[in-house]
Amino acid sequence: MWGKIEQFIMWAISYFPVLVIGLYRYLFEDIDKSFIVDKHEVSSDVVDTLVVIFILGFTMIVFFNTPRLIFKKLSRQMEEGNKGRNHIVKKFDRLNLNDYTFFLLTLILPLITVDFKSTISLLICFAVILFIITLLVSIDYIIACPLFFVSSYKVWKVSMVEATENNNEIEKEVFVITKANDFFDREFRAVKLLRNVYFLSEQIGS
């Protein structure tokens, strides 16, 4: 199972863009960054825009690759049959976009409302984000992490059945993190990450 550290890392990465953009604005917003290229002046606003685009582009690359790196070892262990149990998914549904609303608000509002030129405002903003991350980790709300919204891994709300050794079936209503998007007539291997969150491999164990 996951501990709090894995969740904290993922949420910290999720808030990376607002932290970096806030720090950039604090350090460089009042500095004249204009320069001349081939007798044409590049204004400070253009430089700021290019920096923000670079940060967002880098963020998307990190967002896309982080889940793959985190689950790489676990996926291999499950495919080899060393982790998890075989399950059959009976019903499945995507998360509602409302599940991501809280994160989006806490990501976008600071960029609009906070005066990052003020040291106090910057520190308060960072402290609030740290508090929010701590809160999300404490309630195990990893299903709303945006890393799963933009990467190849998605979160599904499913009803799945586990076959036990004495042929009894245990049905579970849980959330699963997986690359799979076709659950019909297939058996999967699943391992518990948190109290109601499972990681679902694309293949059953050998």
N, C-alpha and C positions, 0 to 999 in steps of 0.2 A: 504493500500500500504506500501511497504518497504521504509525506509529512508536510509540514507548513513551509519548509524551505523551497520545495519545488513550486508550490503555488506562488510564493512571494516573488521568486525570480520571474515567473511568467507575467505576473501583474506589473512588476517593475519595468519589464521590457515593453509592456503595453502602454505605459505612461511615458516612455522614453521621449517621444516627439515633443510633448508639451514641456517637459523638463529642459530639453536641449534648446528649444525655441525660446523659452523663458530666459534661460541663461544667456543666450546669444543677444536677446534684446536688452538685457541688463548691462552687458559688457560693451555692446557696440552700437546701440540705437542712436546715441547722440554724437557718434563719431562720423566725420565726413569720410565716406568710403568711395567717393567718386574717383574716377581715373580716366585717362585718355587712351583710346585705342584707335590707331590709324586716323588721328585728328578728330575723332568723334568722342564726345564725353559720355561715359557710362555713369549714370547718376547713382546715388546711394540707394534710392528706392529700387532700382533694377538689381543692384547687388543684393539687397535684402530679399527680394523675390527669388533670385537664383539660389541663395543660401537655403531658404525655406523649401524650395522645390527639391534641392539636394537632400535635405534632412528627411523630407517625406519619402523620397525615392529610396533612400537607404533604409528607412523604417520599414517600408513594404518588403524589401528583401529580407530583413531580419525577421519580420512577422511571418513570412512565408516559410523560412527555413528552420526557425526555432522548434516548432512541434516535431518536425522530421528528425532533428538531432536528439530531442528529448526521448522520443519513442523508438529510436533506431535499435537500441540494445534489447528493449522489451519486446519489440516485434520479432526480432530474431529468436529470442527465447521461446516465444509463443509458437512460432512456426515449427520449432524443433520439438515442441511438446513439453518443454520444461516449465512452462508457466501457464496458469489459467485452466479453465474447463470448457468443454464444448457446450454450445448453446444454439437454440433455434429461435430466431426472431419471429414473433407472431404478429405484432403490430408496430408501426413506426411512424413518427411524425417529426418534422423539423421544429426547432425552437421558434417561438414568435419573436419578431424583431423587437418587441417591447422588452424582452429580456436583456437587450443591449442598450436600452435607452439610458439607464443610469450611468453606464460607463461613458457613453457619447457625450452626455451633458457635462460630466466632470472632466472630459478631455477638451471640449470645445469652449466652455464658458470661461475658463481661466485665460485663454488666449484673447478673448474679447473684452473681458471686464477688468483684468488685473493690470495695474500699472507696474510693469516689470522694471521701470527705471528706478523704482523705490526699493531699497534694500529690505525694508520691513515687509513690503508687499510680496517681494520675492520669497523671503523666508516663510511668511505665513502661507503662501500658496504651496510651497514645497512641503510644509508641515501638514497641511490639509490633505494633500495627495498621499503622504505617508500614512496618515490616519485612515484614509479611505482604503488603501491597499491592505493595511492591517485588519480592517473590518471585513473586507472581502475574503481574506485568508481565514479569519477566525470562523466565518460561517460556511466555509468550503464552497464558495460560489464560483468555482472555476469554470462552470459550464458557460458563463457569460463572457469569458475571456475572449477578446477580439482576435487573438492569434488563431482561433479556430474558425473565425468568420472569414478570414482572408486567405488562409492556407489550404492545402489539399485535405487536411483533417477537418471534419465537421462534427457537430454535436447533434445527436438525435435523441428524442424521447421515445423509448421503446418498451414493449412488453415482450420479454423473452423467457424461454423455458430451458432450465438446466436438467439434464438427465443424470440422476444419481446412480450409484453402484447397485442399489436394489431395485432399479427400474422405476422408482418414483420420480415424478416430475415436479420441479419447483419453479413456479412462475414468479417473475420479478418485474416490477414497474420501475425502471431506472433510466438514467441518462447514459449514453455511450458516446465515446470519442472514437472515431474511425474514419478510414479512407473509403470504406465501402459505401455504395449508394444503391445497391441492388440486394435486397434481403430475401427475395422470394426463393423458396425451395433450396436453401443453402444452409449449411451448418458453419458456425463460426466459433472461434476460441476467444473467450473473454476473461479478463482478470480485473479484479476490483482495485480501483485507485483510491476512492474515498467512500464515504458511507453509502451514497446512492449514485456513484459515478463509476462506470466501467470503461476499460479500454478494449475495443473489439478488433481483433486481427482480421485481415482479409481472408486468411486461410485457416483451416483447422490444423491442429498439431499433428505431426507425423507419428 
